[in-house]
């Protein structure tokens, strides 16, 4: 919408400066603008479909973003078999809205933000923190699933490295906790921390600043309303 408006202004200014038919063009421009606004309103008002689970931290972040804008959406619970058939990534979340299909929480969040005139991350530092949280989530979920499959995660060099990566990430998050904000990096971190407690994957007592951040996050209605169901 922003690019379209800028293009219309450029065309308008060029014609206004050179053409005696400015009034006619002005009418055409207004008609085109109202038509574009009507299509955009229809697009924005249509129900969005988010595929995933109520427990996934990635899906929860998407739900929070949608709730922040009071967007009209439906969460469709999706298991491993369904996600393998529904997404090229063979995982959740994935997202559909009219003719748009997205396969990763990062692109989903960006789409939601930009649709409502905002950026996903305002700074490079925020984006870097968001990616680091993703790294911690991926490693933690990998260990969780491997353990469920019967792998001894304490006796494998690959899984040991994953555990070390998680600890390094947590130490970094703890040291950076004073700078946390309720933006996409902070939201995703809160989703991760709540998930590791829900799944009993990590003991966070040695990270008091992260516990404080999680407690602060629970004061936001969209975070509280998307809490995982009781086990």
SVG drawing of the C-alpha trace seen along z (x, -y; Angstrom):
<svg xmlns="http://www.w3.org/2000/svg" viewBox="-14 -23 45 68">
<polyline fill="none" stroke="black" stroke-width="0.4" points="0.0,0.0 2.8,-2.4 4.6,-1.8 1.4,-2.1 0.6,-5.5 4.1,-6.8 3.7,-5.7 0.4,-7.4 1.8,-10.7 4.7,-10.6 2.3,-10.1 0.0,-12.8 2.7,-15.4 4.1,-14.7 0.6,-15.1 -0.3,-18.1 2.8,-19.9 2.4,-19.1 -1.3,-18.3 -4.4,-20.5 -6.4,-17.4 -5.4,-17.5 -9.0,-17.6 -9.9,-14.5 -6.9,-12.6 -7.6,-13.7 -11.0,-12.0 -9.4,-8.9 -6.8,-8.9 -9.4,-9.2 -11.4,-6.3 -8.3,-4.1 -7.4,-5.0 -10.9,-4.2 -10.8,-0.9 -7.4,0.0 -8.6,-0.9 -11.7,1.3 -9.6,4.3 -7.2,3.8 -10.0,3.6 -11.4,6.8 -8.0,8.5 -7.4,7.3 -10.8,8.4 -10.7,11.9 -10.0,14.7 -6.3,15.8 -5.5,19.5 -2.6,20.4 -1.6,24.0 0.2,25.3 -0.2,26.4 -1.2,24.6 2.1,25.6 4.7,24.5 6.6,21.3 6.9,20.5 3.1,20.7 2.5,18.8 4.6,15.9 2.4,15.7 -0.7,15.9 0.5,13.0 1.3,10.9 -2.2,11.5 -3.9,10.7 -1.9,7.5 -3.7,6.2 -7.0,7.9 -6.7,9.7 -9.3,12.2 -7.7,15.6 -8.2,19.3 -5.7,21.6 -6.0,25.0 -4.3,27.7 -1.9,29.6 0.1,32.8 3.4,34.1 1.6,36.0 -0.6,33.1 2.3,30.6 4.3,32.9 1.5,32.8 0.6,29.1 4.0,27.4 7.2,27.8 9.1,27.4 7.2,30.3 6.7,28.5 4.5,25.9 3.7,23.1 2.5,22.4 0.0,19.8 -2.5,19.2 -4.4,16.0 -6.2,15.9 -3.5,16.6 -0.6,16.1 1.1,19.2 4.0,18.8 6.1,21.7 8.0,20.2 7.2,18.2 9.7,15.5 7.9,14.8 4.5,15.0 5.5,12.4 7.0,10.2 3.8,10.4 1.6,9.6 3.7,6.6 4.0,5.2 0.3,5.7 -0.4,3.3 2.3,0.8 5.0,1.9 8.4,3.5 9.3,6.9 12.5,5.6 13.5,2.0 17.2,2.6 19.9,5.0 20.5,5.8 16.9,6.8 17.0,9.0 20.2,10.6 18.7,11.4 15.6,12.8 17.8,15.2 19.7,16.2 16.5,17.1 15.6,19.2 18.9,21.0 18.1,21.8 14.6,23.0 15.8,25.2 18.4,26.9 16.1,27.4 13.4,28.8 15.9,31.1 17.0,32.5 13.4,32.9 12.4,34.9 15.6,37.0 15.1,37.9 11.5,38.8 12.8,41.1 15.0,43.0 18.3,41.3 20.7,40.9 21.4,37.2 24.1,37.3 26.2,39.8 26.4,38.3 28.8,35.6 26.2,33.9 23.6,33.6 26.3,32.5 27.1,29.6 23.4,28.8 23.3,28.6 26.3,26.4 24.8,24.1 21.6,23.8 23.6,22.9 25.7,20.3 22.5,18.7 20.8,18.6 23.9,16.9 23.8,14.3 20.1,13.7 20.6,13.3 23.3,10.7 21.2,8.8 17.9,9.0 18.0,5.3 17.7,4.2 14.8,6.4 11.6,4.8 8.2,6.1 9.2,6.4 9.6,9.5 12.9,10.5 11.5,10.1 8.3,11.8 10.0,14.8 12.3,15.1 9.3,15.1 7.6,17.8 10.8,19.9 11.2,19.5 7.6,20.4 7.9,23.4 11.0,24.8 9.2,24.6 6.0,26.1 8.0,29.1 10.3,29.1 13.4,29.0 15.5,26.5 16.0,25.2 15.8,21.4 16.5,20.7 20.1,19.8 18.8,17.1 16.9,14.6 16.8,11.9 15.1,14.3 12.6,15.4 11.8,11.7 11.3,11.1 8.9,14.1 7.0,12.7 6.8,9.3 5.6,10.9 2.8,12.6 1.3,9.2 0.6,8.7 -2.9,10.0 -1.9,11.5 0.8,13.5 -1.4,14.7 -4.2,15.6 -1.9,17.8 -0.4,19.8 0.0,23.6 -2.9,25.7 -2.5,27.4 -0.6,30.6"/>
</svg>
